[in-house]
Amino acid sequence: MKRIVFIQIIVFFLSAAFGFQVNLDPSHIDVTMRSEGVERRTLTLSNSGKETVEVKVYLNDWTFEKNAKSFLPAGATTYTLKNNAKIFPSRFSIDPLESKSVVLSLTARKDDPDGQYGVVFFEVQPSSKSKNSGLSIGGRLGTMIYKEIEGKQKRQLQLTSSNIKLKGTLLSINLEGKNPSALLLRPKVTVLLTNDKNEVLFKSNLSSEWILLPRSTQFYSGSITVNKIDTNSHLSALITIDLGDDELMLKESKVILE
C-alpha cells in the first residue's frame, strides 16, 4: 500500500534586495516500487527574480535527532539512496522568469533495503556579484525523497518508555520508541484521559513531529492544554499510536500529577 508521508519542506528565501528568488516543485517525492524497476520524477526550479542564477544539484542523506533534521554526504547512512538515485543535469543556469527541470531516476534492486531515504539539494548562487553588497549571496532548497519497496515489510514500533504528567491544565507526554525495521516511521499520536470509573475526560490528537528512521530510537515530546479535570480520582492515559498501513499500537499509563 502506498503510504503518503508528510515531508517538511526546506524553506528557501532570498531578499528581493539581491535581485533573485527561486522556488522548487515538488517539496517531496514518495515512491513505492516493486523489487526491480526504475521510476523517474521531474523536479522544477523557477527563478522569479531579476538576476540569472547558477544552480548545482546533488544528493544528501539525512538524519533526525532531538526533533531536528540534519544532513550528511550521500552514503553516510545505511538507508542511503547514493547507489540508487541519479540526477541529470547536475549544473545549469536559469535566467530571470525562467524555469528548468531535472530528472531524478530511482532504481530498485532485489537486494535493496526495504526503505531508502535522502534529499536532493539545489544550491543557488547569482551569476554575478550583487551591486548592493559586492557579495555573492546564495542558498539552497531541497526535495525530500522517500523510496520504499512494495510488500517487503510492515512497520513496527517498540515503545520503550512513556511518561504522562498533568500540571494544572497542561498535559505533557514524553515517549521513547525504537524502530527495529528498515522502514521509516512517522507515527500519529492520540491521547485519551479516563478516571477510575472509566469515564472519558479528554481526547485529542497531538500535533508534534515524531520521525523514527530505520533501526533508530527517538524521543517524542508533546504537550496540550486540557479542560480542568477533577484530580481526586485516579487518572489514566490511553495512548494510541498510528503507524500507517492500518497498524495501531495502544499503551495505557498512569498520569503523574504535579
GROMACS elastic network, one bead per residue, 0.5 to 0.9 nm:
[ bonds ]
;  ai    aj funct       b0    kb
    1    32     6  0.80216   500
    1   150     6  0.72386   500
    1   151     6  0.75470   500
    1   245     6  0.69648   500
    2    30     6  0.85145   500
    2    31     6  0.76880   500
    2    32     6  0.58780   500
    2   148     6  0.89004   500
    2   150     6  0.79545   500
    2   245     6  0.85126   500
    3    30     6  0.79485   500
    3    31     6  0.87245   500
    3    32     6  0.79890   500
    3   244     6  0.72629   500
    3   245     6  0.71189   500
    4    30     6  0.66950   500
    4    31     6  0.89391   500
    5    30     6  0.70523   500
    5   146     6  0.83396   500
    5   186     6  0.76844   500
    6    28     6  0.82565   500
    6   186     6  0.85432   500
    7    27     6  0.74386   500
    7    28     6  0.60116   500
    7    29     6  0.85841   500
    7   143     6  0.88120   500
    7   144     6  0.66542   500
    7   145     6  0.87953   500
    8    11     6  0.88807   500
    8    27     6  0.78414   500
    8    28     6  0.80759   500
    8   144     6  0.79629   500
    9    27     6  0.54310   500
    9    28     6  0.73096   500
    9   141     6  0.82285   500
    9   142     6  0.72469   500
    9   143     6  0.71736   500
    9   144     6  0.75675   500
   10    27     6  0.77401   500
   10   140     6  0.84342   500
   10   141     6  0.56078   500
   10   142     6  0.58426   500
   10   143     6  0.76850   500
   10   144     6  0.86285   500
   11   140     6  0.85573   500
   11   141     6  0.63861   500
   11   142     6  0.82941   500
   12    21     6  0.85370   500
   12    22     6  0.78179   500
   12    23     6  0.77519   500
   12   139     6  0.70617   500
   12   140     6  0.64266   500
   12   141     6  0.54823   500
   12   142     6  0.87267   500
   13    21     6  0.65198   500
   13    22     6  0.75582   500
   13    23     6  0.86227   500
   13   139     6  0.80784   500
   13   140     6  0.89859   500
   13   141     6  0.89539   500
   14    17     6  0.82761   500
   14    18     6  0.72164   500
   14    19     6  0.83489   500
   14    20     6  0.66565   500
   14    21     6  0.54683   500
   14    22     6  0.79535   500
   14   137     6  0.85207   500
   14   138     6  0.75079   500
   14   139     6  0.77172   500
   15    18     6  0.58105   500
   15    19     6  0.73542   500
   15    20     6  0.73439   500
   15    21     6  0.72583   500
   16    19     6  0.50563   500
   16    20     6  0.60608   500
   16    21     6  0.69782   500
   16    49     6  0.74228   500
   16    50     6  0.87388   500
   17    20     6  0.80696   500
   17   132     6  0.76692   500
   18    21     6  0.86228   500
   18    49     6  0.88845   500
   18    50     6  0.87662   500
   18    51     6  0.84632   500
   18   126     6  0.88226   500
   18   130     6  0.61421   500
   18   131     6  0.80750   500
   18   132     6  0.70947   500
   18   133     6  0.84934   500
   18   137     6  0.78729   500
   19    49     6  0.55778   500
   19    50     6  0.50405   500
   19    51     6  0.56371   500
   19   126     6  0.87204   500
   19   130     6  0.79062   500
   20    47     6  0.69545   500
   20    48     6  0.66342   500
   20    50     6  0.54559   500
   20    51     6  0.55340   500
   20    52     6  0.78466   500
   20    53     6  0.78279   500
   20    96     6  0.78784   500
   20   126     6  0.77258   500
   21    46     6  0.83813   500
   21    47     6  0.59626   500
   21    48     6  0.55764   500
   21    50     6  0.82799   500
   21    51     6  0.87981   500
   22    45     6  0.67611   500
   22    46     6  0.53736   500
   22    48     6  0.59147   500
   22    49     6  0.71709   500
   22   124     6  0.84950   500
   22   141     6  0.89640   500
   23    44     6  0.82453   500
   23    45     6  0.56987   500
   23    46     6  0.52328   500
   23    47     6  0.67704   500
   23    48     6  0.78116   500
   23   141     6  0.82344   500
   24    27     6  0.67196   500
   24    43     6  0.71845   500
   24    44     6  0.57793   500
   24    46     6  0.65199   500
   24   122     6  0.85384   500
   24   141     6  0.73049   500
   24   142     6  0.74888   500
   24   143     6  0.78190   500
   25    28     6  0.81637   500
   25    42     6  0.87005   500
   25    43     6  0.58789   500
   25    44     6  0.53361   500
   25    45     6  0.66142   500
   25    46     6  0.84974   500
   25   143     6  0.78671   500
   26    29     6  0.70748   500
   26    42     6  0.84865   500
   26    43     6  0.63171   500
   26    44     6  0.73912   500
   26   143     6  0.65687   500
   26   144     6  0.89386   500
   27    43     6  0.88987   500
   27   141     6  0.88986   500
   27   142     6  0.68044   500
   27   144     6  0.64973   500
   28   119     6  0.85307   500
   28   142     6  0.82525   500
   28   145     6  0.59038   500
   28   146     6  0.78921   500
   29    41     6  0.80799   500
   29   143     6  0.70498   500
   29   144     6  0.62183   500
   29   146     6  0.61676   500
   29   147     6  0.81807   500
   30   144     6  0.83227   500
   30   145     6  0.61671   500
   30   147     6  0.61806   500
   30   148     6  0.82263   500
   31    39     6  0.80960   500
   31   106     6  0.89346   500
   31   145     6  0.79379   500
   31   146     6  0.60837   500
   31   148     6  0.63151   500
   31   149     6  0.85120   500
   32   146     6  0.82872   500
   32   147     6  0.59299   500
   32   149     6  0.56240   500
   32   150     6  0.57440   500
   33    36     6  0.76865   500
   33    37     6  0.72854   500
   33    38     6  0.81028   500
   33    39     6  0.77222   500
   33   107     6  0.87254   500
   33   108     6  0.68983   500
   33   147     6  0.72844   500
   33   148     6  0.61936   500
   33   150     6  0.55145   500
   34    37     6  0.64620   500
   34    38     6  0.89427   500
   34   108     6  0.70511   500
   34   109     6  0.85655   500
   34   110     6  0.89915   500
   34   148     6  0.86242   500
   34   149     6  0.57100   500
   34   150     6  0.53389   500
   34   151     6  0.83439   500
   35   108     6  0.56214   500
   35   109     6  0.55077   500
   35   110     6  0.52007   500
   35   111     6  0.82422   500
   35   112     6  0.78517   500
   35   149     6  0.59693   500
   35   150     6  0.70536   500
   35   152     6  0.86451   500
   36   107     6  0.74660   500
   36   110     6  0.60933   500
   37   106     6  0.84125   500
   37   107     6  0.59316   500
   37   108     6  0.53557   500
   37   109     6  0.71046   500
   38   105     6  0.67620   500
   38   106     6  0.55693   500
   38   108     6  0.63519   500
   39   104     6  0.82605   500
   39   105     6  0.58351   500
   39   106     6  0.51530   500
   39   107     6  0.65765   500
   39   108     6  0.84858   500
   40   103     6  0.66620   500
   40   104     6  0.55733   500
   40   106     6  0.62065   500
   40   107     6  0.88556   500
   41   102     6  0.84601   500
   41   103     6  0.58233   500
   41   104     6  0.51942   500
   41   105     6  0.66165   500
   41   106     6  0.82735   500
   42   101     6  0.63238   500
   42   102     6  0.58021   500
   42   104     6  0.61975   500
   42   105     6  0.89384   500
   43   100     6  0.84427   500
   43   101     6  0.53883   500
   43   102     6  0.53659   500
   43   103     6  0.64378   500
   43   104     6  0.73413   500
   43   143     6  0.81280   500
   44    99     6  0.66854   500
   44   100     6  0.56640   500
   44   102     6  0.65156   500
   44   103     6  0.89349   500
   45    94     6  0.84914   500
   45    98     6  0.85947   500
   45    99     6  0.55697   500
   45   100     6  0.55467   500
   45   101     6  0.61881   500
   45   102     6  0.83868   500
   45   122     6  0.84103   500
   46    94     6  0.77667   500
   46    96     6  0.86937   500
   46    97     6  0.71131   500
   46    98     6  0.59306   500
   46   100     6  0.65758   500
   46   101     6  0.87227   500
   47    50     6  0.81679   500
   47    51     6  0.83285   500
   47    52     6  0.80110   500
   47    53     6  0.78293   500
   47    94     6  0.65448   500
   47    95     6  0.69154   500
   47    96     6  0.56129   500
   47    97     6  0.52785   500
   47    98     6  0.55480   500
   47    99     6  0.61872   500
   47   100     6  0.87732   500
   48    51     6  0.88672   500
   48    96     6  0.61320   500
   48    98     6  0.72664   500
   48    99     6  0.86756   500
   49    52     6  0.81520   500
   49    95     6  0.87171   500
   49    96     6  0.55569   500
   49    97     6  0.65322   500
   50    95     6  0.81166   500
   50    96     6  0.50883   500
   50    97     6  0.75365   500
   51    94     6  0.86989   500
   51    95     6  0.66823   500
   51    96     6  0.55085   500
   51   126     6  0.67204   500
   51   127     6  0.75359   500
   51   128     6  0.82528   500
   52    93     6  0.68645   500
   52    94     6  0.56153   500
   52    96     6  0.56000   500
   52   125     6  0.88527   500
   52   126     6  0.61510   500
   52   127     6  0.57054   500
   52   128     6  0.79708   500
   53    92     6  0.86296   500
   53    93     6  0.55228   500
   53    94     6  0.54172   500
   53    95     6  0.66161   500
   53    96     6  0.81059   500
   53   124     6  0.64655   500
   53   125     6  0.55420   500
   53   127     6  0.50314   500
   53   128     6  0.82245   500
   54    91     6  0.75775   500
   54    92     6  0.60728   500
   54    94     6  0.66278   500
   54   123     6  0.82115   500
   54   124     6  0.57527   500
   54   125     6  0.52716   500
   54   126     6  0.59840   500
   54   127     6  0.56745   500
   55    90     6  0.79413   500
   55    91     6  0.55956   500
   55    92     6  0.54108   500
   55    93     6  0.57625   500
   55    94     6  0.76685   500
   55   122     6  0.63808   500
   55   123     6  0.55818   500
   55   125     6  0.66306   500
   55   126     6  0.88073   500
   56    89     6  0.89767   500
   56    90     6  0.57811   500
   56    92     6  0.69541   500
   56    93     6  0.88524   500
   56   121     6  0.80642   500
   56   122     6  0.57661   500
   56   123     6  0.50738   500
   56   124     6  0.66339   500
   56   125     6  0.87508   500
   57    87     6  0.76528   500
   57    88     6  0.85565   500
   57    89     6  0.77874   500
   57    91     6  0.62487   500
   57    92     6  0.87994   500
   57   102     6  0.87785   500
   57   120     6  0.69444   500
   57   121     6  0.56514   500
   57   123     6  0.63035   500
   57   124     6  0.89126   500
   58    74     6  0.88364   500
   58    87     6  0.75167   500
   58    90     6  0.67737   500
   58   119     6  0.84615   500
   58   120     6  0.57256   500
   58   121     6  0.54458   500
   58   122     6  0.68715   500
   58   123     6  0.82538   500
   59    73     6  0.76061   500
   59    74     6  0.59882   500
   59    81     6  0.81492   500
   59    82     6  0.73273   500
   59    85     6  0.81937   500
   59    86     6  0.86164   500
   59    87     6  0.82910   500
   59   118     6  0.69571   500
   59   119     6  0.58229   500
   59   121     6  0.61651   500
   60    71     6  0.64714   500
   60    72     6  0.57704   500
   60    75     6  0.79614   500
   60    76     6  0.86932   500
   60    80     6  0.82970   500
   60    81     6  0.84077   500
   60    82     6  0.80592   500
   60   118     6  0.57670   500
   60   119     6  0.53321   500
   60   120     6  0.64008   500
   60   121     6  0.72301   500
   61    70     6  0.86644   500
   61    71     6  0.58077   500
   61    72     6  0.50379   500
   61    73     6  0.58400   500
   61    75     6  0.68898   500
   61    76     6  0.66587   500
   61    77     6  0.67113   500
   61    79     6  0.82551   500
   61    80     6  0.59358   500
   61    81     6  0.75160   500
   61    82     6  0.82059   500
   61   117     6  0.69742   500
   61   119     6  0.62617   500
   61   120     6  0.89141   500
   62    69     6  0.66683   500
   62    70     6  0.56163   500
   62    72     6  0.57134   500
   62    73     6  0.83711   500
   62    74     6  0.85677   500
   62    76     6  0.87545   500
   62    77     6  0.79993   500
   62    80     6  0.85409   500
   62   117     6  0.76142   500
   62   118     6  0.59309   500
   62   119     6  0.70622   500
   63    68     6  0.82669   500
   63    69     6  0.56091   500
   63    70     6  0.53426   500
   63    71     6  0.63111   500
   63    72     6  0.76852   500
   63    77     6  0.83050   500
   63   213     6  0.73152   500
   64    67     6  0.65019   500
   64    68     6  0.54773   500
   64    70     6  0.62895   500
   64    71     6  0.88501   500
   64   211     6  0.68348   500
   64   212     6  0.74241   500
   64   213     6  0.71395   500
   64   218     6  0.83368   500
   65    68     6  0.54869   500
   65    69     6  0.65056   500
   65    70     6  0.77106   500
   65   211     6  0.87115   500
   65   212     6  0.89437   500
   65   218     6  0.70439   500
   65   219     6  0.85717   500
   66    69     6  0.84113   500
   66   218     6  0.75866   500
   66   219     6  0.72647   500
   66   220     6  0.88491   500
   67   209     6  0.72909   500
   67   210     6  0.70938   500
   67   211     6  0.78664   500
   67   218     6  0.83631   500
   67   219     6  0.78753   500
   67   220     6  0.78950   500
   67   221     6  0.87975   500
   71   118     6  0.89158   500
   71   119     6  0.84569   500
   72    75     6  0.82307   500
   72    76     6  0.63227   500
   72    77     6  0.82154   500
   73    76     6  0.58838   500
   73    77     6  0.88088   500
   74    77     6  0.76628   500
   74    80     6  0.64222   500
   74    81     6  0.72195   500
   74    82     6  0.54284   500
   74   118     6  0.78508   500
   75    78     6  0.75331   500
   75    79     6  0.83386   500
   75    80     6  0.54383   500
   75    81     6  0.73809   500
   75    82     6  0.55164   500
   75    83     6  0.81982   500
   76    79     6  0.86710   500
   76    80     6  0.69750   500
   77    80     6  0.53270   500
   78   113     6  0.86871   500
   78   116     6  0.83499   500
   78   214     6  0.84948   500
   79   113     6  0.70970   500
   79   114     6  0.88529   500
   79   115     6  0.66167   500
   79   117     6  0.60547   500
   79   118     6  0.82896   500
   79   182     6  0.77924   500
   79   213     6  0.87161   500
   79   214     6  0.73211   500
   80    83     6  0.78023   500
   80    84     6  0.84163   500
   80   115     6  0.89912   500
   80   116     6  0.56240   500
   80   117     6  0.58720   500
   80   118     6  0.63930   500
   81    84     6  0.51220   500
   81    85     6  0.57595   500
   81   106     6  0.83891   500
   81   116     6  0.56595   500
   81   117     6  0.60034   500
   81   118     6  0.60684   500
   81   119     6  0.89374   500
   81   145     6  0.87477   500
   81   147     6  0.84051   500
   82    85     6  0.59825   500
   82    86     6  0.82561   500
   82   118     6  0.84043   500
   83    86     6  0.81295   500
   83   107     6  0.84340   500
   84   105     6  0.79548   500
   84   106     6  0.56040   500
   84   108     6  0.68787   500
   84   109     6  0.85780   500
   84   112     6  0.89664   500
   84   116     6  0.87786   500
   85   104     6  0.68154   500
   85   105     6  0.55557   500
   85   107     6  0.64796   500
   86   103     6  0.80874   500
   86   104     6  0.57767   500
   86   105     6  0.51827   500
   86   106     6  0.68104   500
   86   107     6  0.86984   500
   87    90     6  0.62716   500
   87   102     6  0.67167   500
   87   103     6  0.57449   500
   87   105     6  0.65162   500
   87   120     6  0.86267   500
   88    91     6  0.82948   500
   88   101     6  0.89504   500
   88   102     6  0.54983   500
   88   103     6  0.54413   500
   88   104     6  0.68603   500
   88   105     6  0.85980   500
   89    92     6  0.71445   500
   89   101     6  0.84924   500
   89   102     6  0.58175   500
   89   103     6  0.73854   500
   90   102     6  0.77667   500
   92   100     6  0.86441   500
   93   100     6  0.85727   500
   93   127     6  0.81062   500
   94    97     6  0.82879   500
   94    98     6  0.60049   500
   94    99     6  0.67388   500
   94   100     6  0.68619   500
   95    98     6  0.54080   500
   95    99     6  0.81028   500
   96    99     6  0.86908   500
  104   120     6  0.88760   500
  106   147     6  0.80806   500
  108   111     6  0.85391   500
  108   112     6  0.66622   500
  108   147     6  0.88291   500
  108   148     6  0.88663   500
  108   149     6  0.76156   500
  109   112     6  0.53986   500
  109   113     6  0.89722   500
  110   113     6  0.86990   500
  112   115     6  0.79193   500
  112   116     6  0.83172   500
  112   149     6  0.82233   500
  113   116     6  0.67584   500
  113   148     6  0.82745   500
  113   149     6  0.78722   500
  113   182     6  0.65063   500
  113   183     6  0.85047   500
  114   147     6  0.85337   500
  114   148     6  0.57260   500
  114   149     6  0.52516   500
  114   150     6  0.81341   500
  114   151     6  0.88497   500
  114   152     6  0.61923   500
  114   153     6  0.68396   500
  114   181     6  0.84144   500
  114   182     6  0.54937   500
  114   183     6  0.60670   500
  115   146     6  0.75395   500
  115   147     6  0.57899   500
  115   149     6  0.63856   500
  115   182     6  0.57505   500
  115   184     6  0.69820   500
  115   214     6  0.78479   500
  116   145     6  0.82932   500
  116   146     6  0.64284   500
  116   147     6  0.52460   500
  116   148     6  0.63349   500
  116   149     6  0.88597   500
  116   182     6  0.83166   500
  116   183     6  0.79153   500
  116   184     6  0.85519   500
  116   214     6  0.89382   500
  117   144     6  0.77867   500
  117   145     6  0.55958   500
  117   147     6  0.60941   500
  117   148     6  0.84630   500
  117   184     6  0.84210   500
  117   213     6  0.89935   500
  118   143     6  0.86336   500
  118   144     6  0.60859   500
  118   145     6  0.51603   500
  118   146     6  0.68998   500
  118   147     6  0.87252   500
  119   142     6  0.62328   500
  119   143     6  0.55149   500
  119   145     6  0.54730   500
  119   146     6  0.86686   500
  120   141     6  0.84557   500
  120   142     6  0.53706   500
  120   143     6  0.52205   500
  120   144     6  0.65032   500
  120   145     6  0.73475   500
  121   140     6  0.65042   500
  121   141     6  0.57610   500
  121   143     6  0.66542   500
  121   144     6  0.87362   500
  122   139     6  0.84444   500
  122   140     6  0.53664   500
  122   141     6  0.54846   500
  122   142     6  0.59257   500
  122   143     6  0.85292   500
  123   138     6  0.75678   500
  123   139     6  0.59043   500
  123   141     6  0.68328   500
  123   142     6  0.86226   500
  124   137     6  0.88079   500
  124   138     6  0.54362   500
  124   139     6  0.54894   500
  124   140     6  0.57800   500
  124   141     6  0.83815   500
  125   128     6  0.84798   500
  125   136     6  0.68833   500
  125   137     6  0.63983   500
  125   139     6  0.68877   500
  125   140     6  0.87965   500
  126   129     6  0.67343   500
  126   130     6  0.77312   500
  126   136     6  0.65551   500
  126   137     6  0.70359   500
  126   138     6  0.67311   500
  127   136     6  0.84860   500
  128   131     6  0.87431   500
  128   136     6  0.72985   500
  129   132     6  0.86562   500
  129   133     6  0.80317   500
  129   134     6  0.56414   500
  129   135     6  0.56310   500
  129   137     6  0.79925   500
  130   133     6  0.57587   500
  130   134     6  0.52674   500
  130   135     6  0.58670   500
  130   136     6  0.62493   500
  130   137     6  0.77164   500
  131   134     6  0.57400   500
  131   135     6  0.82549   500
  132   135     6  0.81668   500
  133   136     6  0.82918   500
  146   184     6  0.86761   500
  148   152     6  0.87730   500
  148   183     6  0.74473   500
  149   152     6  0.61173   500
  149   153     6  0.84317   500
  150   153     6  0.82117   500
  151   154     6  0.76897   500
  153   156     6  0.89815   500
  153   181     6  0.78330   500
  153   182     6  0.80923   500
  153   183     6  0.77883   500
  154   181     6  0.80486   500
  154   183     6  0.79744   500
  154   245     6  0.79057   500
  154   247     6  0.84523   500
  155   179     6  0.82663   500
  155   180     6  0.88133   500
  155   181     6  0.67013   500
  155   182     6  0.84518   500
  155   183     6  0.63882   500
  155   184     6  0.78519   500
  155   185     6  0.70288   500
  155   243     6  0.67328   500
  155   244     6  0.78841   500
  155   245     6  0.78303   500
  155   247     6  0.75085   500
  156   178     6  0.85808   500
  156   179     6  0.62445   500
  156   180     6  0.66978   500
  156   181     6  0.63320   500
  156   183     6  0.84735   500
  156   185     6  0.81225   500
  156   243     6  0.76519   500
  156   247     6  0.82923   500
  157   177     6  0.64363   500
  157   178     6  0.57824   500
  157   179     6  0.50547   500
  157   180     6  0.69635   500
  157   181     6  0.82504   500
  157   185     6  0.81368   500
  157   243     6  0.79614   500
  157   249     6  0.82603   500
  158   176     6  0.85772   500
  158   177     6  0.55474   500
  158   179     6  0.64424   500
  158   180     6  0.76400   500
  159   162     6  0.75354   500
  159   175     6  0.73371   500
  159   176     6  0.60159   500
  159   178     6  0.63542   500
  159   179     6  0.89196   500
  159   249     6  0.89818   500
  159   251     6  0.84377   500
  160   175     6  0.77712   500
  160   176     6  0.55410   500
  160   177     6  0.55327   500
  160   178     6  0.68326   500
  161   174     6  0.81561   500
  161   175     6  0.56960   500
  161   176     6  0.51277   500
  161   177     6  0.72190   500
  162   173     6  0.74904   500
  162   174     6  0.57803   500
  162   176     6  0.65072   500
  162   177     6  0.89808   500
  162   251     6  0.85832   500
  162   253     6  0.72476   500
  163   172     6  0.80718   500
  163   173     6  0.59566   500
  163   174     6  0.51006   500
  163   175     6  0.64162   500
  163   253     6  0.75008   500
  163   254     6  0.82496   500
  163   255     6  0.78253   500
  163   256     6  0.79760   500
  164   171     6  0.72512   500
  164   172     6  0.57767   500
  164   174     6  0.64671   500
  164   175     6  0.86339   500
  164   236     6  0.89523   500
  164   237     6  0.74147   500
  164   253     6  0.71004   500
  164   254     6  0.70276   500
  164   255     6  0.51661   500
  164   256     6  0.60939   500
  164   257     6  0.88106   500
  165   170     6  0.81549   500
  165   171     6  0.57802   500
  165   172     6  0.51576   500
  165   173     6  0.66569   500
  165   174     6  0.86912   500
  165   254     6  0.87264   500
  165   255     6  0.55177   500
  165   257     6  0.58703   500
  165   258     6  0.69948   500
  166   169     6  0.68143   500
  166   170     6  0.57540   500
  166   172     6  0.63831   500
  166   255     6  0.67152   500
  166   256     6  0.61680   500
  166   257     6  0.50429   500
  166   258     6  0.61200   500
  167   170     6  0.53028   500
  167   171     6  0.65620   500
  167   172     6  0.81751   500
  167   256     6  0.85972   500
  167   257     6  0.61613   500
  168   171     6  0.81140   500
  168   226     6  0.87354   500
  168   228     6  0.74868   500
  168   229     6  0.85708   500
  168   257     6  0.84916   500
  168   258     6  0.76594   500
  169   224     6  0.83191   500
  169   225     6  0.54748   500
  169   226     6  0.51064   500
  169   227     6  0.62148   500
  169   228     6  0.58942   500
  169   229     6  0.77216   500
  170   223     6  0.67693   500
  170   224     6  0.58509   500
  170   226     6  0.62236   500
  170   227     6  0.89490   500
  171   222     6  0.84250   500
  171   223     6  0.54500   500
  171   224     6  0.53858   500
  171   225     6  0.61256   500
  171   226     6  0.67339   500
  172   221     6  0.74815   500
  172   222     6  0.59396   500
  172   224     6  0.67397   500
  172   225     6  0.88881   500
  173   191     6  0.88235   500
  173   220     6  0.77248   500
  173   221     6  0.57909   500
  173   222     6  0.52707   500
  173   223     6  0.60074   500
  173   224     6  0.86887   500
  174   219     6  0.72043   500
  174   220     6  0.55282   500
  174   222     6  0.66107   500
  174   223     6  0.86945   500
  175   218     6  0.84575   500
  175   219     6  0.56799   500
  175   221     6  0.65925   500
  175   222     6  0.89070   500
  176   217     6  0.71163   500
  176   218     6  0.58807   500
  176   220     6  0.61633   500
  176   221     6  0.89203   500
  177   212     6  0.78903   500
  177   216     6  0.84798   500
  177   217     6  0.56215   500
  177   218     6  0.56389   500
  177   219     6  0.64032   500
  177   220     6  0.79075   500
  178   212     6  0.75241   500
  178   215     6  0.72268   500
  178   216     6  0.59222   500
  178   218     6  0.66187   500
  178   219     6  0.89620   500
  179   182     6  0.81051   500
  179   183     6  0.82020   500
  179   184     6  0.80160   500
  179   185     6  0.74094   500
  179   212     6  0.62473   500
  179   213     6  0.71715   500
  179   214     6  0.61346   500
  179   215     6  0.50535   500
  179   216     6  0.54199   500
  179   217     6  0.61999   500
  179   218     6  0.83734   500
  180   183     6  0.86318   500
  180   214     6  0.68438   500
  180   216     6  0.70610   500
  180   217     6  0.86626   500
  181   184     6  0.79052   500
  181   213     6  0.89042   500
  181   214     6  0.57162   500
  181   215     6  0.56798   500
  181   216     6  0.87761   500
  182   213     6  0.79884   500
  182   215     6  0.62846   500
  183   212     6  0.88033   500
  183   213     6  0.70961   500
  183   214     6  0.52694   500
  183   215     6  0.82254   500
  184   211     6  0.74499   500
  184   212     6  0.59271   500
  184   214     6  0.52971   500
  184   215     6  0.86724   500
  185   210     6  0.81770   500
  185   211     6  0.58290   500
  185   212     6  0.50131   500
  185   213     6  0.63851   500
  185   214     6  0.77328   500
  185   243     6  0.66913   500
  185   244     6  0.84980   500
  186   209     6  0.75367   500
  186   210     6  0.56926   500
  186   212     6  0.63825   500
  186   213     6  0.86375   500
  186   242     6  0.86382   500
  186   243     6  0.67527   500
  186   244     6  0.82944   500
  187   209     6  0.84298   500
  187   210     6  0.64749   500
  187   211     6  0.72961   500
  187   212     6  0.84804   500
  187   241     6  0.60551   500
  187   242     6  0.53374   500
  187   244     6  0.72829   500
  188   205     6  0.76892   500
  188   206     6  0.75257   500
  188   207     6  0.81027   500
  188   208     6  0.84896   500
  188   209     6  0.85119   500
  188   210     6  0.79778   500
  188   240     6  0.80730   500
  188   241     6  0.56816   500
  188   242     6  0.50272   500
  188   243     6  0.67964   500
  188   244     6  0.83378   500
  189   204     6  0.87807   500
  189   205     6  0.60036   500
  189   206     6  0.56672   500
  189   207     6  0.79111   500
  189   208     6  0.84821   500
  189   239     6  0.69657   500
  189   240     6  0.57931   500
  189   242     6  0.65074   500
  190   203     6  0.73553   500
  190   204     6  0.57346   500
  190   206     6  0.58940   500
  190   238     6  0.82675   500
  190   239     6  0.57659   500
  190   240     6  0.50500   500
  190   241     6  0.65538   500
  190   242     6  0.82706   500
  191   202     6  0.80371   500
  191   203     6  0.57191   500
  191   204     6  0.56348   500
  191   205     6  0.64328   500
  191   206     6  0.74084   500
  191   237     6  0.65208   500
  191   238     6  0.58075   500
  191   240     6  0.63559   500
  191   241     6  0.89029   500
  192   200     6  0.70059   500
  192   201     6  0.75711   500
  192   202     6  0.56211   500
  192   204     6  0.66836   500
  192   205     6  0.89506   500
  192   236     6  0.82541   500
  192   237     6  0.55594   500
  192   238     6  0.50707   500
  192   239     6  0.64321   500
  192   240     6  0.82333   500
  193   198     6  0.89911   500
  193   199     6  0.83322   500
  193   200     6  0.58998   500
  193   201     6  0.54578   500
  193   202     6  0.51059   500
  193   203     6  0.64377   500
  193   235     6  0.67652   500
  193   236     6  0.57286   500
  193   238     6  0.64228   500
  193   239     6  0.88615   500
  193   255     6  0.85898   500
  194   197     6  0.76367   500
  194   198     6  0.53633   500
  194   199     6  0.52510   500
  194   201     6  0.54759   500
  194   202     6  0.73183   500
  194   234     6  0.82732   500
  194   235     6  0.57279   500
  194   236     6  0.53476   500
  194   237     6  0.64477   500
  194   238     6  0.78370   500
  195   198     6  0.52865   500
  195   199     6  0.56146   500
  195   200     6  0.70177   500
  195   201     6  0.71715   500
  195   230     6  0.87730   500
  195   231     6  0.87813   500
  195   233     6  0.59732   500
  195   234     6  0.54695   500
  195   236     6  0.63666   500
  196   199     6  0.74497   500
  196   233     6  0.60792   500
  196   234     6  0.51267   500
  196   235     6  0.65279   500
  196   236     6  0.78922   500
  197   200     6  0.88856   500
  197   233     6  0.86429   500
  197   234     6  0.87588   500
  198   201     6  0.89998   500
  198   236     6  0.88160   500
  200   203     6  0.75461   500
  201   227     6  0.87125   500
  201   229     6  0.73833   500
  202   226     6  0.71845   500
  202   227     6  0.77962   500
  202   229     6  0.88042   500
  203   226     6  0.89736   500
  204   224     6  0.85302   500
  206   222     6  0.67919   500
  206   223     6  0.75569   500
  206   224     6  0.73941   500
  207   222     6  0.76334   500
  207   223     6  0.89083   500
  208   220     6  0.80102   500
  208   221     6  0.76339   500
  208   222     6  0.62127   500
  208   223     6  0.88282   500
  209   220     6  0.80320   500
  210   218     6  0.77637   500
  210   219     6  0.76379   500
  210   220     6  0.59318   500
  210   221     6  0.84756   500
  211   218     6  0.73078   500
  211   219     6  0.89338   500
  211   220     6  0.87175   500
  212   215     6  0.79391   500
  212   216     6  0.60831   500
  212   217     6  0.66094   500
  212   218     6  0.59236   500
  212   219     6  0.88312   500
  213   216     6  0.56317   500
  213   217     6  0.80782   500
  213   218     6  0.85047   500
  214   217     6  0.89102   500
  226   229     6  0.78554   500
  228   231     6  0.89197   500
  229   232     6  0.89281   500
  230   233     6  0.66022   500
  231   234     6  0.71323   500
  231   235     6  0.72564   500
  231   257     6  0.78284   500
  232   235     6  0.86971   500
  234   254     6  0.82637   500
  234   255     6  0.81821   500
  235   253     6  0.89803   500
  235   254     6  0.64133   500
  235   255     6  0.55935   500
  235   256     6  0.83348   500
  235   257     6  0.89101   500
  236   252     6  0.68881   500
  236   253     6  0.57829   500
  236   255     6  0.53630   500
  237   251     6  0.80935   500
  237   252     6  0.56179   500
  237   253     6  0.52187   500
  237   254     6  0.61585   500
  237   255     6  0.62682   500
  238   250     6  0.68816   500
  238   251     6  0.57429   500
  238   253     6  0.65427   500
  238   254     6  0.89203   500
  239   249     6  0.80123   500
  239   250     6  0.56542   500
  239   251     6  0.50396   500
  239   252     6  0.61672   500
  239   253     6  0.78729   500
  240   248     6  0.68896   500
  240   249     6  0.56857   500
  240   251     6  0.66054   500
  240   252     6  0.89156   500
  241   247     6  0.84946   500
  241   248     6  0.56634   500
  241   250     6  0.64156   500
  241   251     6  0.82405   500
  242   245     6  0.86448   500
  242   246     6  0.75907   500
  242   247     6  0.61574   500
  242   249     6  0.65225   500
  243   246     6  0.72541   500
  243   247     6  0.53040   500
  243   248     6  0.60120   500
  243   249     6  0.78307   500
  244   247     6  0.56037   500
  244   248     6  0.76175   500
  245   248     6  0.88019   500
